[in-house]
Amino acid sequence: MHEMIASDPGIMMGKPVVRGTRITVESIVERMGAGETIETILEAHPRLTREAVLAAISFAAEALKADVVYPISTGVA
């Protein structure tokens, strides 16, 4: 599934994109996090497929499995 995702320093500064587009994994995940559905993303980007959106989400999930701590600010000092 991740073969649908590509990263090239010459495209979108090397951010992972859906292969053959300039649509970043980041933008897909951000839109879904904002409450958009796969269908609304597909309507906004007719070149995308449902499989490509799912590949982007899967890629993002795998990237977050890395042994890195992502501190989240709680606003408490």
C-alpha positions as CSV (number, residue, x, y, z in Angstrom):
1,M,0.0,0.0,0.0
2,H,2.9,2.4,0.7
3,E,4.0,2.1,-2.9
4,M,1.4,4.7,-3.5
5,I,3.4,7.2,-1.4
6,A,6.6,8.8,-2.7
7,S,9.2,11.2,-1.3
8,D,11.4,13.2,-3.7
9,P,13.5,16.2,-2.6
10,G,12.3,18.0,-5.8
11,I,8.6,17.7,-5.0
12,M,7.1,19.5,-2.0
13,M,10.5,19.8,-0.3
14,G,10.7,16.0,0.0
15,K,7.5,15.6,2.1
16,P,5.7,12.3,1.4
17,V,3.1,12.7,-1.3
18,V,0.6,10.5,-3.1
19,R,2.7,9.2,-6.0
20,G,2.0,11.2,-9.2
21,T,0.6,14.2,-7.3
22,R,1.7,17.1,-5.2
23,I,-0.8,16.2,-2.5
24,T,1.1,15.6,0.8
25,V,0.3,12.9,3.4
26,E,0.4,15.7,5.9
27,S,-2.4,17.6,4.1
28,I,-4.6,14.5,3.9
29,V,-4.1,13.7,7.6
30,E,-4.6,17.3,8.6
31,R,-7.9,17.5,6.7
32,M,-9.1,14.2,8.2
33,G,-8.2,15.6,11.7
34,A,-10.3,18.6,11.0
35,G,-13.3,16.4,10.4
36,E,-13.3,16.0,6.7
37,T,-14.4,12.7,5.3
38,I,-12.6,10.7,2.6
39,E,-15.4,11.6,0.3
40,T,-14.9,15.3,0.7
41,I,-11.2,14.9,0.2
42,L,-11.9,13.0,-3.0
43,E,-14.3,15.7,-4.2
44,A,-11.6,18.3,-3.6
45,H,-8.9,16.3,-5.3
46,P,-10.4,14.3,-8.2
47,R,-7.0,12.7,-9.0
48,L,-7.0,10.9,-5.7
49,T,-8.5,7.5,-5.1
50,R,-9.9,6.1,-1.9
51,E,-7.0,3.7,-1.8
52,A,-4.5,6.6,-2.0
53,V,-6.1,8.3,0.9
54,L,-6.0,5.1,3.0
55,A,-2.4,4.6,2.0
56,A,-1.6,8.1,3.2
57,I,-3.2,7.4,6.6
58,S,-1.4,4.1,6.8
59,F,1.9,5.7,6.0
60,A,1.4,8.4,8.7
61,A,0.5,5.7,11.3
62,E,3.7,3.8,10.4
63,A,5.8,7.0,10.7
64,L,4.4,7.6,14.1
65,K,5.5,4.2,15.3
66,A,9.1,5.3,15.3
67,D,10.9,5.4,18.6
68,V,10.5,9.1,19.0
69,V,8.7,11.0,21.7
70,Y,6.4,13.7,20.6
71,P,5.8,16.0,23.5
72,I,2.4,17.7,23.6
73,S,2.2,21.0,25.4
74,T,-0.5,20.9,28.0
75,G,-0.2,24.6,28.8
76,V,0.8,23.7,32.4
77,A,4.1,25.2,33.4
